Amino acid sequence: MSGEIELLFLGSGDAFGSGGRFQTCFYLRGLREGLMIDCGASSLIAMKRNGLNPSEIGWIVLTHLHGDHFGGLPFLILDEKFRRRTLPLVIAGPPGIAGRVQAAMEVFFPGSWGIARRFALDFIELAEAVPTQVGLATVIPFAVCHPSGAPSYALRIQYGEKVVAYSGDTEWAENLVSVAQGADLFLCEAYSFEKRIPYHLDYKTLAGERNRLKCRRLILTHLNEDLLQRLMDLNVEVAEEGQLVVL
């Protein structure tokens, strides 16, 4: 490791595997401890394909509680039990996060929540606009428009001397301007090219607001088939699976 702050794209697709992409999952690293951002249902596969040891991940932060953003946790938690992990795992997310993870584990693998583990599993509830320490990162959640059974957030993450901002899933929300302000990297959903889909952001709307996003670098993620078929029409970076971005 060079000591540089890096972000690894483990998954940049939508909920339905468009383009054969994995569901949302990013890994921020470079300091003593890294930070995983979202953990969609396919994320454990993506970690192993990219040579990332799940047992080294100590901190995870979630934008919202849809399966393509947190559904990988039951698989990760069980895999780590069977690996005889001892490193504590801390998961930060919207209010209700612990109950939703427990419910997901019991639906997928009945009885799995109560099985003894060698590692501590702890949860942090993120409150809107309240800076919260998550490992070596400071995370500020911003409310966005995306119903998920709990508050849905965009995140502004201070990690070392770098700031990574992430829209999560949302239709256009004024909070995105504050989230992106001065960020070294802004990861932003562009679900479709121009079709307005409720609670999601399309490229045309984002392009119309681009001058208000005062970030140093913008990369699109959470891409559906419509957008993937029109990549040549874009004038902005698009995430790629396995891509490593140096900040």
HELIX and SHEET records of a PDB file:
HELIX    1   1 SER A   18  GLY A   20  5                                   3    
HELIX    2   2 SER A   43  ARG A   49  1                                   7    
HELIX    3   3 PRO A   54  GLU A   56  5                                   3    
HELIX    4   4 GLY A   67  PHE A   70  1                                   4    
HELIX    5   5 LEU A   73  PHE A   82  1                                  10    
HELIX    6   6 ILE A   97  PHE A  108  1                                  12    
HELIX    7   7 ASN A  175  ALA A  180  1                                   6    
HELIX    8   8 TYR A  203  GLU A  209  1                                   7    
HELIX    9   9 ARG A  210  ARG A  212  5                                   3    
HELIX   10  10 GLU A  225  LEU A  228  1                                   4    
HELIX   11  11 LEU A  231  ASP A  233  5                                   3    
SHEET    1   A 7 LEU A 121  GLU A 125  0                                        
SHEET    2   A 7 LEU A  89  GLY A  93  1                                        
SHEET    3   A 7 TRP A  59  VAL A  61  1                                        
SHEET    4   A 7 LEU A  35  ILE A  37  1                                        
SHEET    5   A 7 CYS A  25  ARG A  29 -1                                        
SHEET    6   A 7 GLU A   6  GLY A  11 -1                                        
SHEET    7   A 7 LEU A 244  VAL A 246 -1                                        
SHEET    1   B 7 THR A 132  VAL A 134  0                                        
SHEET    2   B 7 ALA A 137  ALA A 143 -1                                        
SHEET    3   B 7 TYR A 153  TYR A 159 -1                                        
SHEET    4   B 7 LYS A 162  TYR A 166 -1                                        
SHEET    5   B 7 LEU A 185  GLU A 189  1                                        
SHEET    6   B 7 LEU A 218  THR A 221  1                                        
SHEET    7   B 7 GLU A 237  VAL A 238  1                                        
END                                                                             
